[in-house]
Amino acid sequence: MSDTAAIAELQKLTERYQSLISKLNLSKSPASFDEQRESFSKTEGINKLLHRITSELSFLNILAEKVKENNDTLERHATLYNNLAYYEALVVRLLKERPENVDAIFKVYHLEESEMANETPTNHNLSRCEVDIVCNGGASWIKIKAISLDRINWLCEHPASFEQEVFKLAKKLVKTASQNTVHYRHPLVIFHFSHGVTAHLAHQLQSIDIHIEGLITKCSCHELSVNSNQLGLSDYPNSRCLSEVGIQTPTCVNFDVTSLIYLTSDITNGENDYYYKNKVLGQQALEERTAPSLSKFKQFLKGKRLITTEAAYEKFMEILNLLGGTKEKSRAQNILKDIEIVPNNPSKDILLLKGRKITQLNQIIFGTAISIMATTATSNSVFVRSIREKRIMLSVYLHPARALTETSALPKRN
C-alpha cells in the first residue's frame, strides 16, 4: 500500500472512531447531546470507554505521522481493524439498552481460584475478569465478540486455538458469575457476536450455560445432528434490550434497623420543612425536599414478603422509644403490622467473620437474610462493602440514610 493510500485509510479509521464518540454524545459540543443518550455520561465505566477510544485515536495520529516519514507501515498494525470492530460492536450493543438499565461498562469482577473450598481468599488467588456491559442491576453480563465468520470457521478447524481464544474466556466468565451472585442467583452471561456465530460454536458455548446473541450460521467444518432451533438459539437471533427480557427479582425483603428508621422517619414521610440544629438532619431534610425517596422504596416492596429479625426489631424499638416522636411511634406501629418478625438464624459463614466494621448485630441481621435468601434493605453501605470484601455475596437494597427527626424539629421554615 502506498503512503498516500495508507494515510487515507488511517483517516477513515479516525473518522469511524470519532463517530463512536459522537454516538455516545461524549463530545464537548452541547449541540450533539441527545436527552436519552446523555444519561450514559453517568454510567460507571463510560469514561474508561472514552479513554480507550481516544487512546486508539492518539495512536492513529502517531502512526499517520510515522507513515508520512516512512518510519512505519499500516500493514504492521492489523490489530487496528480488530480493535475498531470491537469498539463499534460494543457501542452499537450498548445503545440498544436504556441508560437506566446499564449499570457499568468494563466492570471488573474477581474470581477466587483457591485450591481449597475453605481457603481464605487473598490477592494471590483472586484473578480479574472484565465484563464489557453489565445490565439489570448486575444480573446480566454481556461480552462482545467481534470475530469475523472466517475467523470463527478457522477456530472450528483448530480446537486448541478455539479453546484458548473463546472457550477459556467463556468458562472463566461463567465461574466468575457463580461467585458474584445477584439476589442469590448467578448473573446471565451473554456472548454477543456482532458478525454472527456458527451453530457449532454456539452449541459449545451453550453447553456451559452461555447465552448467545447473533445470527446463527452453518459451520463449514462441522456437521451437527441438531439445528439452531433445537439448540434454542432462535430465542437469541438478534440482540435486544435486556430490560425487555425481564429478570428474577427478590421475593423477600429483610429490614435492618436503618431501613425501619427510614420507613418511620418524619422527613421521609413529608415532614421535612423544618429547621434542625444538627447539620446532618438538616442535610437529610434538604435532600428529601429536593428529591423525595420513599416512594421508590415502597414501589420496590410491593408484592414481596416483608420480614425483620428479632434482633433488628428489638434494637429498633429501643431507638424508637428513646428518640422517636409521637407521630413516628404511631407510624412505626402501623408499619410493623405488615412486617413478619422472624427468629435470628444467621449463616455460619458470616458469624466467622472478624473486622472493625463488622458488628454482632449486623452479623445476625444480614446473616439471617442469607440463611433464608432474603434481600436486606439497608443504608449501611460501610458494612455491606466490608462483607463483600470478605467474598460473601449479599443481596441488598441500598437506600439513603435517614434519622428519627420529629423531636429535633424546630419551627417550620417560612
C-alpha positions in Angstrom: 0.0 0.0 0.0 1.4 3.4 -0.9 1.9 6.1 1.7 -0.9 8.2 0.3 -3.3 5.2 0.4 -2.2 4.3 3.9 -2.8 7.9 5.2 -6.2 7.9 3.5 -7.1 4.6 5.2 -5.9 5.9 8.6 -8.1 9.0 8.1 -11.1 6.7 7.5 -10.3 4.7 10.7 -10.0 8.0 12.6 -13.4 9.2 11.4 -15.0 5.9 12.4 -13.6 6.3 16.0 -14.8 9.9 16.1 -18.2 8.7 15.0 -18.3 6.4 18.1 -17.7 9.3 20.4 -20.5 11.2 18.6 -22.9 8.3 19.0 -22.2 8.2 22.7 -22.6 12.0 22.9 -19.4 12.3 24.8 -18.1 15.1 22.6 -17.7 18.6 24.0 -20.3 20.2 21.7 -23.6 20.7 23.6 -25.5 20.6 20.3 -24.7 17.0 19.9 -26.4 15.9 23.1 -29.5 13.8 23.0 -31.6 13.6 26.2 -31.7 9.8 26.3 -28.1 9.1 25.5 -26.7 12.0 27.5 -27.5 10.0 30.7 -24.9 7.4 29.7 -22.4 10.1 30.9 -23.4 8.9 34.4 -22.8 5.2 33.7 -19.9 3.6 35.6 -17.1 3.0 33.2 -18.2 5.4 30.4 -15.0 7.5 31.0 -13.0 4.3 30.7 -14.6 3.6 27.3 -13.9 7.2 26.2 -10.3 6.9 27.3 -9.7 3.7 25.4 -11.3 5.1 22.2 -9.3 8.3 22.5 -6.1 6.2 23.0 -6.8 4.5 19.7 -7.3 7.9 18.1 -4.0 9.1 19.5 -2.2 6.0 18.2 -3.7 6.6 14.7 -2.4 10.1 14.7 1.1 9.0 15.7 1.0 6.2 13.1 0.0 8.7 10.4 3.0 10.8 11.2 5.3 7.8 11.1 3.9 6.7 7.7 4.4 10.2 6.3 8.1 10.0 7.4 8.4 6.4 6.0 9.2 5.1 9.6 6.3 2.7 9.7 3.6 1.0 7.6 0.0 0.3 8.1 0.4 -3.4 7.3 2.3 -3.9 10.5 -0.8 -2.9 12.6 -3.5 -5.3 11.5 -5.0 -5.3 15.0 -6.2 -1.7 14.4 -9.1 -3.2 12.4 -9.9 -5.8 15.1 -9.9 -3.1 17.8 -12.2 -0.8 15.8 -14.6 -3.7 15.1 -14.8 -4.5 18.8 -15.5 -0.9 19.9 -18.1 -0.4 17.1 -19.9 -3.6 18.2 -19.7 -2.6 21.8 -21.2 0.9 21.2 -24.0 -0.5 19.0 -24.9 -3.1 21.6 -24.7 -0.5 24.4 -27.1 1.9 22.7 -29.7 -0.9 22.4 -30.2 -0.6 26.2 -31.9 2.2 28.0 -29.3 4.1 30.0 -31.0 3.4 33.3 -30.7 -0.3 32.6 -26.9 -0.2 32.2 -25.0 -0.5 35.4 -21.5 -0.4 34.2 -19.1 -0.7 31.2 -15.8 -2.6 31.5 -16.8 -3.7 35.1 -14.1 -5.8 36.8 -15.2 -8.8 38.9 -12.9 -11.1 40.8 -12.7 -14.8 40.6 -11.5 -16.8 43.7 -9.2 -19.6 42.5 -8.4 -21.2 45.8 -7.4 -24.8 45.8 -9.4 -25.5 48.9 -13.0 -24.5 49.3 -12.4 -23.1 52.8 -9.2 -21.3 51.9 -9.3 -17.6 52.8 -9.1 -15.6 49.5 -6.1 -13.3 49.1 -4.8 -11.1 46.4 -2.7 -14.1 45.3 -5.6 -16.3 44.4 -8.0 -13.7 43.1 -8.0 -13.1 39.3 -9.7 -10.3 37.5 -12.4 -10.7 34.9 -13.7 -7.7 32.9 -17.3 -7.7 31.7 -18.0 -5.4 28.7 -21.5 -4.3 29.6 -23.4 -5.0 32.9 -27.2 -4.6 33.0 -30.2 -5.3 35.2 -28.6 -4.4 38.5 -25.7 -6.8 37.8 -27.8 -9.7 36.8 -26.9 -9.7 33.1 -23.3 -9.7 31.8 -22.6 -9.0 28.1 -19.3 -10.0 26.4 -18.7 -8.5 23.0 -17.1 -10.8 20.3 -16.5 -9.0 17.1 -15.0 -12.1 15.4 -15.4 -12.5 11.7 -17.2 -15.6 10.4 -14.0 -16.5 8.6 -12.1 -16.4 11.9 -14.8 -18.5 13.6 -14.6 -21.1 10.9 -10.8 -21.2 11.3 -11.3 -21.7 15.0 -13.6 -24.6 14.4 -10.8 -26.3 12.4 -8.2 -25.6 15.2 -9.5 -26.8 18.5 -6.5 -25.6 20.5 -6.9 -22.0 19.3 -10.7 -22.2 19.9 -10.1 -23.3 23.5 -7.6 -20.5 24.1 -9.4 -17.7 22.3 -13.1 -18.3 23.1 -13.9 -21.2 25.3 -11.3 -20.5 28.1 -12.7 -17.0 28.5 -16.3 -18.3 28.5 -15.6 -20.8 31.2 -13.9 -18.1 33.3 -16.8 -15.8 32.9 -19.3 -18.5 34.0 -17.2 -19.4 37.0 -16.8 -15.7 38.0 -20.6 -15.2 37.7 -21.1 -18.1 40.1 -19.1 -16.3 42.7 -20.8 -12.9 42.1 -24.4 -13.7 42.6 -27.2 -11.1 42.4 -30.2 -11.9 44.7 -28.6 -15.4 45.2 -28.7 -16.2 41.5 -25.8 -16.3 39.0 -25.8 -13.5 36.5 -26.9 -14.3 33.0 -23.7 -14.5 30.9 -24.3 -13.4 27.2 -21.9 -13.6 24.3 -22.8 -11.0 21.7 -21.4 -12.0 18.2 -21.7 -8.8 16.1 -20.8 -10.7 12.8 -22.7 -13.8 13.6 -21.7 -17.2 15.0 -21.6 -20.7 13.7 -24.1 -23.3 15.1 -21.1 -25.4 16.3 -19.6 -22.6 18.4 -22.9 -21.6 19.7 -23.6 -25.2 20.8 -20.3 -25.4 22.5 -20.9 -22.2 24.5 -24.5 -23.1 25.4 -23.2 -26.4 26.9 -21.6 -24.3 29.7 -24.6 -22.1 30.1 -23.6 -19.1 27.9 -26.5 -17.3 26.2 -26.0 -16.3 22.6 -26.8 -13.1 20.7 -26.1 -13.1 17.0 -27.2 -14.6 13.7 -26.6 -18.4 13.6 -24.9 -19.7 10.6 -23.7 -23.1 9.4 -20.1 -24.1 10.2 -18.1 -25.1 7.2 -16.2 -27.7 9.1 -18.7 -29.4 11.3 -22.0 -31.2 10.7 -24.1 -31.2 13.8 -27.0 -33.5 14.4 -29.0 -30.6 15.8 -30.0 -27.3 14.2 -30.2 -23.9 15.8 -33.9 -24.2 16.7 -33.2 -27.4 18.5 -30.4 -25.7 20.4 -32.8 -23.0 21.5 -30.7 -20.4 19.6 -33.7 -19.0 17.9 -34.5 -17.3 21.2 -31.5 -15.1 20.7 -31.3 -14.4 16.9 -30.5 -10.7 17.5 -29.5 -8.6 20.4 -32.4 -6.8 22.1 -32.9 -4.6 25.1 -32.4 -6.7 28.1 -34.9 -4.7 30.1 -37.5 -6.2 27.8 -36.4 -9.7 28.7 -37.1 -9.4 32.4 -35.1 -10.8 35.3 -35.8 -12.5 38.6 -36.5 -10.0 41.4 -36.3 -10.5 45.1 -39.4 -12.1 46.7 -38.5 -11.5 50.3 -37.2 -8.2 51.9 -35.4 -8.1 55.2 -35.4 -4.8 57.1 -32.4 -3.9 59.2 -32.5 -1.2 61.8 -31.7 1.6 59.4 -34.5 0.7 57.0 -37.1 0.5 59.8 -36.0 4.0 60.8 -36.1 5.1 57.1 -39.7 4.0 56.8 -40.7 5.6 60.1 -38.8 9.0 60.0 -40.8 12.2 59.7 -38.5 13.6 57.0 -39.2 10.7 54.6 -42.9 11.0 55.2 -43.3 14.6 54.1 -42.5 16.3 57.5 -39.2 17.8 56.3 -40.0 21.6 56.1 -38.3 22.3 59.4 -35.1 23.7 60.8 -32.6 21.4 62.6 -29.7 22.4 64.8 -28.0 19.2 63.8 -26.4 19.7 60.3 -26.8 16.1 59.3 -30.5 16.2 60.0 -30.7 19.5 58.1 -29.0 17.9 55.1 -31.2 14.9 55.1 -34.3 17.1 55.2 -33.0 19.2 52.3 -32.4 16.0 50.3 -35.9 14.8 50.9 -37.4 18.2 50.0 -35.4 18.2 46.8 -35.9 14.6 45.8 -38.3 12.5 48.0 -37.0 9.0 48.1 -39.5 6.8 50.0 -42.0 6.3 47.1 -39.3 4.4 45.1 -38.6 2.2 48.1 -42.3 1.4 48.6 -42.6 0.5 45.0 -39.7 -2.0 45.4 -41.5 -3.5 48.4 -44.8 -4.2 46.6 -45.8 -7.9 46.3 -42.9 -9.1 48.5 -42.8 -10.9 51.8 -41.6 -8.4 54.4 -39.6 -9.6 57.4 -37.3 -8.3 60.1 -35.2 -10.3 62.6 -35.9 -10.3 66.4 -32.5 -8.6 66.9 -33.4 -5.8 64.5 -36.8 -5.3 65.9 -35.6 -5.1 69.5 -32.8 -2.6 68.6 -35.3 -0.5 66.5 -37.8 -0.4 69.3 -35.1 0.7 71.7 -34.1 3.6 69.4 -37.8 4.5 68.7 -38.7 4.7 72.4 -35.6 6.8 73.1 -35.7 9.2 70.1 -39.0 8.9 68.3 -41.8 11.4 68.4 -45.5 10.7 68.8 -46.2 10.6 65.1 -43.1 8.5 64.4 -44.1 6.0 67.1 -47.7 5.7 65.7 -46.3 5.4 62.2 -44.0 2.6 63.3 -46.8 0.6 64.8 -48.7 0.7 61.6 -45.6 -0.3 59.6 -44.8 -3.2 61.8 -48.3 -4.7 61.3 -47.2 -5.7 57.8 -43.7 -7.0 58.8 -43.1 -10.5 60.0 -40.7 -10.8 62.9 -38.5 -13.9 62.3 -36.1 -15.7 64.7 -32.4 -14.9 64.5 -30.8 -17.5 62.4 -27.5 -16.2 60.9 -25.5 -18.2 58.4 -22.3 -19.7 59.9 -20.1 -18.1 57.3 -20.9 -14.6 58.3 -20.6 -15.4 62.1 -17.0 -16.4 61.5 -16.0 -13.0 60.0 -13.9 -10.6 62.0 -13.3 -6.9 61.4 -13.6 -3.4 62.9 -16.7 -2.6 60.9 -18.4 -6.0 61.5 -20.7 -5.9 64.5 -22.5 -8.8 66.0 -25.9 -7.2 65.5 -25.3 -6.8 61.7 -23.9 -10.3 61.5 -27.2 -11.6 62.9 -29.4 -9.3 60.7 -27.6 -9.9 57.4 -26.7 -13.5 58.2 -30.3 -14.4 58.8 -31.2 -12.9 55.5 -28.6 -15.1 53.8 -30.0 -18.2 55.5 -33.5 -17.6 54.1 -32.3 -16.0 50.9 -33.8 -12.6 51.5 -32.7 -9.2 50.2 -31.8 -6.8 53.1 -32.9 -3.2 52.8 -30.3 -1.0 54.4 -28.4 2.3 54.4 -25.4 0.6 55.9 -23.1 0.7 52.9 -20.0 0.5 55.0 -21.0 -2.9 56.4 -22.1 -4.1 53.0 -18.8 -3.2 51.5 -16.7 -4.8 54.3 -18.7 -8.0 53.9 -18.3 -8.1 50.2 -14.6 -7.6 50.6 -14.6 -10.9 52.5 -16.1 -12.6 49.4 -19.6 -13.1 50.9 -22.2 -12.0 48.4 -25.1 -10.2 50.0 -28.4 -9.4 48.3 -29.1 -5.8 49.4 -31.3 -2.8 48.5 -29.4 0.4 49.5 -31.5 3.5 50.4 -30.4 6.9 51.8 -29.6 7.1 55.5 -32.3 8.8 57.5 -32.8 9.5 61.2 -35.8 9.9 63.5 -36.3 13.7 63.5 -39.7 14.6 65.0 -38.4 15.5 68.4 -35.4 17.5 66.9 -37.5 19.7 64.6 -37.5 23.5 65.2 -40.3 25.8 63.9 -41.1 25.5 60.2 -39.2 27.4 57.6 -41.0 30.4 56.1 
